């Protein structure tokens, strides 16, 4: 399968696949799956990579104490 890197000037090896001017060919299914999931063009099809990590507003986070608070003696090593 023909793989096209997002960087059209890339020359080197990625995931065991040798790229020249941003283009490579491989039949390795693991490499093909990696490139698809990373947003590379595989055989003329580019999958849109969606962000899966939600953005968390720190104002919406509740602070929960786990365990017992240290007293002054424990913190000073007495």
Biopython code that builds the backbone (N, CA, C, O; Angstrom):
import numpy as np
from Bio.PDB.StructureBuilder import StructureBuilder

atoms = [
    (1, "UNK", "N", (0.841, -1.175, 0.000)),
    (1, "UNK", "CA", (0.000, 0.000, 0.000)),
    (1, "UNK", "C", (0.889, 1.242, 0.000)),
    (1, "UNK", "O", (1.960, 1.258, 0.607)),
    (2, "UNK", "N", (0.435, 2.254, -0.676)),
    (2, "UNK", "CA", (1.178, 3.506, -0.771)),
    (2, "UNK", "C", (0.799, 4.399, 0.409)),
    (2, "UNK", "O", (-0.380, 4.645, 0.666)),
    (3, "UNK", "N", (1.812, 4.874, 1.116)),
    (3, "UNK", "CA", (1.626, 5.729, 2.290)),
    (3, "UNK", "C", (2.196, 7.102, 1.966)),
    (3, "UNK", "O", (3.309, 7.212, 1.449)),
    (4, "UNK", "N", (1.430, 8.153, 2.270)),
    (4, "UNK", "CA", (1.920, 9.524, 2.096)),
    (4, "UNK", "C", (1.958, 10.205, 3.460)),
    (4, "UNK", "O", (0.962, 10.266, 4.181)),
    (5, "UNK", "N", (3.135, 10.711, 3.783)),
    (5, "UNK", "CA", (3.339, 11.398, 5.049)),
    (5, "UNK", "C", (2.711, 12.791, 4.995)),
    (5, "UNK", "O", (2.648, 13.398, 3.925)),
    (6, "UNK", "N", (2.242, 13.309, 6.151)),
    (6, "UNK", "CA", (1.779, 14.699, 6.183)),
    (6, "UNK", "C", (2.904, 15.680, 5.824)),
    (6, "UNK", "O", (2.648, 16.767, 5.305)),
    (7, "UNK", "N", (4.153, 15.284, 6.107)),
    (7, "UNK", "CA", (5.322, 16.091, 5.754)),
    (7, "UNK", "C", (5.837, 15.594, 4.404)),
    (7, "UNK", "O", (6.501, 14.560, 4.338)),
    (8, "UNK", "N", (5.544, 16.304, 3.358)),
    (8, "UNK", "CA", (5.881, 15.868, 2.004)),
    (8, "UNK", "C", (7.387, 15.848, 1.728)),
    (8, "UNK", "O", (7.817, 15.285, 0.721)),
    (9, "UNK", "N", (8.186, 16.447, 2.599)),
    (9, "UNK", "CA", (9.638, 16.473, 2.417)),
    (9, "UNK", "C", (10.342, 15.445, 3.300)),
    (9, "UNK", "O", (11.571, 15.427, 3.355)),
    (10, "UNK", "N", (9.579, 14.581, 3.998)),
    (10, "UNK", "CA", (10.184, 13.626, 4.934)),
    (10, "UNK", "C", (10.956, 12.536, 4.205)),
    (10, "UNK", "O", (10.427, 11.861, 3.321)),
    (11, "UNK", "N", (12.206, 12.379, 4.590)),
    (11, "UNK", "CA", (13.057, 11.300, 4.101)),
    (11, "UNK", "C", (13.597, 10.576, 5.324)),
    (11, "UNK", "O", (14.339, 11.166, 6.109)),
    (12, "UNK", "N", (13.241, 9.318, 5.500)),
    (12, "UNK", "CA", (13.712, 8.562, 6.649)),
    (12, "UNK", "C", (12.820, 7.367, 6.905)),
    (12, "UNK", "O", (11.959, 7.017, 6.097)),
    (13, "UNK", "N", (13.051, 6.747, 8.059)),
    (13, "UNK", "CA", (12.315, 5.542, 8.424)),
    (13, "UNK", "C", (11.357, 5.871, 9.558)),
    (13, "UNK", "O", (11.742, 6.502, 10.543)),
    (14, "UNK", "N", (10.123, 5.446, 9.417)),
    (14, "UNK", "CA", (9.119, 5.586, 10.452)),
    (14, "UNK", "C", (8.376, 4.265, 10.554)),
    (14, "UNK", "O", (7.860, 3.758, 9.557)),
    (15, "UNK", "N", (8.322, 3.708, 11.751)),
    (15, "UNK", "CA", (7.637, 2.433, 12.012)),
    (15, "UNK", "C", (8.177, 1.346, 11.078)),
    (15, "UNK", "O", (7.422, 0.494, 10.611)),
    (16, "UNK", "N", (9.459, 1.381, 10.815)),
    (16, "UNK", "CA", (10.082, 0.375, 9.971)),
    (16, "UNK", "C", (9.827, 0.528, 8.483)),
    (16, "UNK", "O", (10.160, -0.365, 7.704)),
    (17, "UNK", "N", (9.239, 1.654, 8.074)),
    (17, "UNK", "CA", (8.923, 1.906, 6.668)),
    (17, "UNK", "C", (9.788, 3.067, 6.184)),
    (17, "UNK", "O", (9.859, 4.111, 6.834)),
    (18, "UNK", "N", (10.439, 2.879, 5.047)),
    (18, "UNK", "CA", (11.359, 3.869, 4.497)),
    (18, "UNK", "C", (10.609, 4.869, 3.617)),
    (18, "UNK", "O", (10.001, 4.486, 2.617)),
    (19, "UNK", "N", (10.652, 6.149, 3.989)),
    (19, "UNK", "CA", (9.990, 7.219, 3.238)),
    (19, "UNK", "C", (11.009, 7.983, 2.409)),
    (19, "UNK", "O", (12.116, 8.259, 2.872)),
    (20, "UNK", "N", (10.635, 8.323, 1.185)),
    (20, "UNK", "CA", (11.426, 9.176, 0.308)),
    (20, "UNK", "C", (10.493, 10.265, -0.209)),
    (20, "UNK", "O", (9.489, 9.983, -0.862)),
    (21, "UNK", "N", (10.841, 11.514, 0.095)),
    (21, "UNK", "CA", (9.999, 12.659, -0.276)),
    (21, "UNK", "C", (8.564, 12.490, 0.213)),
    (21, "UNK", "O", (7.617, 12.840, -0.492)),
    (22, "UNK", "N", (8.403, 11.948, 1.435)),
    (22, "UNK", "CA", (7.089, 11.821, 2.052)),
    (22, "UNK", "C", (6.242, 10.675, 1.557)),
    (22, "UNK", "O", (5.065, 10.592, 1.910)),
    (23, "UNK", "N", (6.803, 9.772, 0.738)),
    (23, "UNK", "CA", (6.031, 8.658, 0.176)),
    (23, "UNK", "C", (6.746, 7.346, 0.470)),
    (23, "UNK", "O", (7.972, 7.262, 0.392)),
    (24, "UNK", "N", (5.956, 6.315, 0.812)),
    (24, "UNK", "CA", (6.520, 4.988, 1.079)),
    (24, "UNK", "C", (5.524, 3.929, 0.635)),
    (24, "UNK", "O", (4.358, 4.220, 0.368)),
    (25, "UNK", "N", (6.005, 2.700, 0.564)),
    (25, "UNK", "CA", (5.126, 1.567, 0.263)),
    (25, "UNK", "C", (5.408, 0.466, 1.269)),
    (25, "UNK", "O", (6.560, 0.217, 1.622)),
    (26, "UNK", "N", (4.361, -0.188, 1.724)),
    (26, "UNK", "CA", (4.501, -1.299, 2.661)),
    (26, "UNK", "C", (3.303, -2.221, 2.553)),
    (26, "UNK", "O", (2.226, -1.821, 2.112)),
    (27, "UNK", "N", (3.512, -3.460, 2.963)),
    (27, "UNK", "CA", (2.405, -4.416, 3.049)),
    (27, "UNK", "C", (2.236, -4.878, 4.492)),
    (27, "UNK", "O", (1.429, -5.766, 4.768)),
    (28, "UNK", "N", (2.997, -4.276, 5.420)),
    (28, "UNK", "CA", (2.935, -4.635, 6.837)),
    (28, "UNK", "C", (1.627, -4.112, 7.437)),
    (28, "UNK", "O", (1.430, -2.899, 7.519)),
    (29, "UNK", "N", (0.722, -5.021, 7.862)),
    (29, "UNK", "CA", (-0.581, -4.576, 8.377)),
    (29, "UNK", "C", (-0.475, -3.706, 9.634)),
    (29, "UNK", "O", (-1.272, -2.785, 9.813)),
    (30, "UNK", "N", (0.495, -3.985, 10.502)),
    (30, "UNK", "CA", (0.646, -3.178, 11.716)),
    (30, "UNK", "C", (1.058, -1.754, 11.366)),
    (30, "UNK", "O", (0.531, -0.798, 11.935)),
    (31, "UNK", "N", (1.992, -1.608, 10.439)),
    (31, "UNK", "CA", (2.432, -0.276, 10.027)),
    (31, "UNK", "C", (1.291, 0.469, 9.341)),
    (31, "UNK", "O", (1.088, 1.659, 9.584)),
    (32, "UNK", "N", (0.553, -0.223, 8.492)),
    (32, "UNK", "CA", (-0.577, 0.398, 7.786)),
    (32, "UNK", "C", (-1.608, 0.898, 8.782)),
    (32, "UNK", "O", (-2.111, 2.013, 8.639)),
    (33, "UNK", "N", (-1.936, 0.091, 9.798)),
    (33, "UNK", "CA", (-2.895, 0.526, 10.828)),
    (33, "UNK", "C", (-2.380, 1.729, 11.595)),
    (33, "UNK", "O", (-3.140, 2.645, 11.910)),
    (34, "UNK", "N", (-1.072, 1.726, 11.900)),
    (34, "UNK", "CA", (-0.500, 2.877, 12.600)),
    (34, "UNK", "C", (-0.648, 4.143, 11.764)),
    (34, "UNK", "O", (-1.119, 5.169, 12.254)),
    (35, "UNK", "N", (-0.241, 4.062, 10.491)),
    (35, "UNK", "CA", (-0.297, 5.242, 9.635)),
    (35, "UNK", "C", (-1.730, 5.735, 9.450)),
    (35, "UNK", "O", (-1.970, 6.943, 9.431)),
    (36, "UNK", "N", (-2.677, 4.821, 9.314)),
    (36, "UNK", "CA", (-4.091, 5.231, 9.208)),
    (36, "UNK", "C", (-4.531, 5.975, 10.458)),
    (36, "UNK", "O", (-5.152, 7.035, 10.371)),
    (37, "UNK", "N", (-4.203, 5.411, 11.638)),
    (37, "UNK", "CA", (-4.645, 6.032, 12.892)),
    (37, "UNK", "C", (-3.935, 7.351, 13.162)),
    (37, "UNK", "O", (-4.448, 8.190, 13.902)),
    (38, "UNK", "N", (-2.746, 7.545, 12.561)),
    (38, "UNK", "CA", (-1.993, 8.780, 12.767)),
    (38, "UNK", "C", (-2.337, 9.857, 11.748)),
    (38, "UNK", "O", (-1.780, 10.953, 11.807)),
    (39, "UNK", "N", (-3.241, 9.572, 10.815)),
    (39, "UNK", "CA", (-3.683, 10.581, 9.873)),
    (39, "UNK", "C", (-2.916, 10.632, 8.570)),
    (39, "UNK", "O", (-3.064, 11.586, 7.806)),
    (40, "UNK", "N", (-2.087, 9.613, 8.295)),
    (40, "UNK", "CA", (-1.373, 9.558, 7.015)),
    (40, "UNK", "C", (-2.354, 9.146, 5.918)),
    (40, "UNK", "O", (-3.379, 8.524, 6.199)),
    (41, "UNK", "N", (-2.047, 9.486, 4.695)),
    (41, "UNK", "CA", (-2.852, 9.059, 3.556)),
    (41, "UNK", "C", (-2.404, 7.640, 3.183)),
    (41, "UNK", "O", (-1.225, 7.405, 2.919)),
    (42, "UNK", "N", (-3.353, 6.701, 3.164)),
    (42, "UNK", "CA", (-3.064, 5.305, 2.824)),
    (42, "UNK", "C", (-3.889, 4.946, 1.607)),
    (42, "UNK", "O", (-5.119, 4.963, 1.658)),
    (43, "UNK", "N", (-3.217, 4.621, 0.510)),
    (43, "UNK", "CA", (-3.874, 4.291, -0.764)),
    (43, "UNK", "C", (-4.902, 5.346, -1.176)),
    (43, "UNK", "O", (-6.010, 5.016, -1.597)),
    (44, "UNK", "N", (-4.521, 6.608, -1.048)),
    (44, "UNK", "CA", (-5.370, 7.703, -1.505)),
    (44, "UNK", "C", (-6.461, 8.123, -0.543)),
    (44, "UNK", "O", (-7.242, 9.022, -0.857)),
    (45, "UNK", "N", (-6.536, 7.486, 0.639)),
    (45, "UNK", "CA", (-7.581, 7.821, 1.613)),
    (45, "UNK", "C", (-6.911, 8.332, 2.884)),
    (45, "UNK", "O", (-6.036, 7.677, 3.450)),
    (46, "UNK", "N", (-7.337, 9.510, 3.319)),
    (46, "UNK", "CA", (-6.824, 10.079, 4.568)),
    (46, "UNK", "C", (-7.959, 10.121, 5.573)),
    (46, "UNK", "O", (-9.003, 10.727, 5.332)),
    (47, "UNK", "N", (-7.736, 9.465, 6.706)),
    (47, "UNK", "CA", (-8.733, 9.456, 7.771)),
    (47, "UNK", "C", (-8.557, 10.699, 8.622)),
    (47, "UNK", "O", (-7.431, 11.080, 8.940)),
    (48, "UNK", "N", (-9.638, 11.324, 8.987)),
    (48, "UNK", "CA", (-9.577, 12.502, 9.848)),
    (48, "UNK", "C", (-9.378, 12.026, 11.279)),
    (48, "UNK", "O", (-10.175, 11.250, 11.805)),
    (49, "UNK", "N", (-8.296, 12.503, 11.905)),
    (49, "UNK", "CA", (-7.988, 12.119, 13.275)),
    (49, "UNK", "C", (-8.724, 13.065, 14.206)),
    (49, "UNK", "O", (-8.558, 14.282, 14.132)),
    (50, "UNK", "N", (-9.539, 12.495, 15.084)),
    (50, "UNK", "CA", (-10.304, 13.306, 16.032)),
    (50, "UNK", "C", (-9.623, 13.279, 17.382)),
    (50, "UNK", "O", (-9.043, 12.268, 17.781)),
    (51, "UNK", "N", (-9.697, 14.386, 18.073)),
    (51, "UNK", "CA", (-9.165, 14.435, 19.425)),
    (51, "UNK", "C", (-10.080, 13.628, 20.330)),
    (51, "UNK", "O", (-11.289, 13.859, 20.360)),
    (52, "UNK", "N", (-9.512, 12.686, 21.067)),
    (52, "UNK", "CA", (-10.320, 11.861, 21.961)),
    (52, "UNK", "C", (-10.212, 12.306, 23.406)),
    (52, "UNK", "O", (-10.995, 11.866, 24.248)),
    (53, "UNK", "N", (-9.249, 13.175, 23.710)),
    (53, "UNK", "CA", (-9.074, 13.647, 25.073)),
    (53, "UNK", "C", (-9.933, 14.888, 25.279)),
    (53, "UNK", "O", (-9.734, 15.904, 24.613)),
    (54, "UNK", "N", (-10.887, 14.804, 26.201)),
    (54, "UNK", "CA", (-11.739, 15.971, 26.417)),
    (54, "UNK", "C", (-10.965, 17.097, 27.100)),
    (54, "UNK", "O", (-10.037, 16.849, 27.869)),
    (55, "UNK", "N", (-11.353, 18.318, 26.811)),
    (55, "UNK", "CA", (-10.756, 19.477, 27.459)),
    (55, "UNK", "C", (-11.482, 19.688, 28.778)),
    (55, "UNK", "O", (-12.705, 19.826, 28.812)),
    (56, "UNK", "N", (-10.713, 19.711, 29.866)),
    (56, "UNK", "CA", (-11.301, 19.846, 31.195)),
    (56, "UNK", "C", (-11.033, 21.249, 31.710)),
    (56, "UNK", "O", (-9.893, 21.711, 31.742)),
    (57, "UNK", "N", (-12.103, 21.913, 32.109)),
    (57, "UNK", "CA", (-11.990, 23.247, 32.693)),
    (57, "UNK", "C", (-11.628, 23.071, 34.169)),
    (57, "UNK", "O", (-12.379, 22.423, 34.897)),
    (58, "UNK", "N", (-10.511, 23.623, 34.633)),
    (58, "UNK", "CA", (-10.111, 23.432, 36.030)),
    (58, "UNK", "C", (-11.143, 23.944, 37.028)),
    (58, "UNK", "O", (-11.137, 23.531, 38.188)),
    (59, "UNK", "N", (-12.027, 24.836, 36.592)),
    (59, "UNK", "CA", (-13.058, 25.327, 37.510)),
    (59, "UNK", "C", (-14.126, 24.273, 37.764)),
    (59, "UNK", "O", (-14.895, 24.387, 38.718)),
    (60, "UNK", "N", (-14.180, 23.247, 36.919)),
    (60, "UNK", "CA", (-15.181, 22.195, 37.074)),
    (60, "UNK", "C", (-14.661, 20.980, 37.842)),
    (60, "UNK", "O", (-15.396, 20.010, 38.025)),
    (61, "UNK", "N", (-13.407, 21.018, 38.292)),
    (61, "UNK", "CA", (-12.798, 19.879, 38.971)),
    (61, "UNK", "C", (-12.989, 20.025, 40.469)),
    (61, "UNK", "O", (-12.720, 21.081, 41.041)),
    (62, "UNK", "N", (-13.456, 18.953, 41.098)),
    (62, "UNK", "CA", (-13.642, 18.955, 42.548)),
    (62, "UNK", "C", (-12.405, 18.338, 43.187)),
    (62, "UNK", "O", (-11.963, 17.265, 42.775)),
    (63, "UNK", "N", (-11.837, 19.014, 44.200)),
    (63, "UNK", "CA", (-10.662, 18.506, 44.897)),
    (63, "UNK", "C", (-11.139, 17.573, 45.997)),
    (63, "UNK", "O", (-11.959, 17.953, 46.833)),
    (64, "UNK", "N", (-10.618, 16.340, 45.993)),
    (64, "UNK", "CA", (-10.989, 15.346, 46.992)),
    (64, "UNK", "C", (-9.730, 14.905, 47.713)),
    (64, "UNK", "O", (-8.751, 14.512, 47.078)),
    (65, "UNK", "N", (-9.751, 14.966, 49.029)),
    (65, "UNK", "CA", (-8.599, 14.545, 49.819)),
    (65, "UNK", "C", (-8.612, 13.030, 49.942)),
    (65, "UNK", "O", (-9.628, 12.427, 50.287)),
    (66, "UNK", "N", (-7.466, 12.426, 49.653)),
    (66, "UNK", "CA", (-7.332, 10.984, 49.784)),
    (66, "UNK", "C", (-6.341, 10.730, 50.907)),
    (66, "UNK", "O", (-5.225, 11.248, 50.881)),
    (67, "UNK", "N", (-6.734, 9.952, 51.875)),
    (67, "UNK", "CA", (-5.860, 9.674, 53.009)),
    (67, "UNK", "C", (-5.970, 10.748, 54.073)),
    (67, "UNK", "O", (-6.864, 11.594, 54.036)),
    (68, "UNK", "N", (-5.048, 10.699, 55.021)),
    (68, "UNK", "CA", (-5.082, 11.610, 56.155)),
    (68, "UNK", "C", (-4.082, 12.729, 55.939)),
    (68, "UNK", "O", (-2.994, 12.507, 55.406)),
    (69, "UNK", "N", (-4.452, 13.930, 56.352)),
    (69, "UNK", "CA", (-3.535, 15.058, 56.248)),
    (69, "UNK", "C", (-2.372, 14.836, 57.211)),
    (69, "UNK", "O", (-2.546, 14.304, 58.308)),
    (70, "UNK", "N", (-1.190, 15.254, 56.781)),
    (70, "UNK", "CA", (-0.011, 15.150, 57.631)),
    (70, "UNK", "C", (-0.047, 16.260, 58.670)),
    (70, "UNK", "O", (-0.427, 17.395, 58.380)),
    (71, "UNK", "N", (0.365, 15.901, 59.912)),
    (71, "UNK", "CA", (0.478, 16.966, 60.913)),
    (71, "UNK", "C", (1.882, 17.541, 60.851)),
    (71, "UNK", "O", (2.721, 17.022, 60.115)),
    (72, "UNK", "N", (2.161, 18.599, 61.603)),
    (72, "UNK", "CA", (3.443, 19.275, 61.531)),
    (72, "UNK", "C", (4.605, 18.355, 61.893)),
    (72, "UNK", "O", (5.662, 18.440, 61.268)),
    (73, "UNK", "N", (4.445, 17.493, 62.868)),
    (73, "UNK", "CA", (5.534, 16.609, 63.289)),
    (73, "UNK", "C", (5.889, 15.636, 62.168)),
    (73, "UNK", "O", (7.066, 15.369, 61.926)),
    (74, "UNK", "N", (4.908, 15.124, 61.506)),
    (74, "UNK", "CA", (5.173, 14.171, 60.417)),
    (74, "UNK", "C", (5.856, 14.873, 59.243)),
    (74, "UNK", "O", (6.717, 14.292, 58.582)),
    (75, "UNK", "N", (5.470, 16.117, 58.991)),
    (75, "UNK", "CA", (6.049, 16.847, 57.881)),
    (75, "UNK", "C", (7.490, 17.260, 58.171)),
    (75, "UNK", "O", (8.291, 17.374, 57.243)),
    (76, "UNK", "N", (7.837, 17.487, 59.439)),
    (76, "UNK", "CA", (9.183, 17.916, 59.817)),
    (76, "UNK", "C", (10.117, 16.723, 60.077)),
    (76, "UNK", "O", (11.321, 16.914, 60.249)),
    (77, "UNK", "N", (9.585, 15.519, 60.105)),
    (77, "UNK", "CA", (10.405, 14.344, 60.323)),
    (77, "UNK", "C", (10.769, 14.127, 61.770)),
    (77, "UNK", "O", (11.761, 13.457, 62.056)),
    (78, "UNK", "N", (9.982, 14.685, 62.716)),
    (78, "UNK", "CA", (10.272, 14.555, 64.155)),
    (78, "UNK", "C", (9.793, 13.223, 64.634)),
    (78, "UNK", "O", (9.936, 12.903, 65.815)),
]
sb = StructureBuilder()
sb.init_structure("model")
sb.init_model(0)
sb.init_chain("A")
sb.init_seg("    ")
for serial, (resi, resn, name, xyz) in enumerate(atoms, 1):
    if name == "N":
        sb.init_residue(resn, " ", resi, " ")
    sb.init_atom(name, np.array(xyz, "f"), 0.0, 1.0, " ", f" {name:<3s}", serial, name[0])
structure = sb.get_structure()
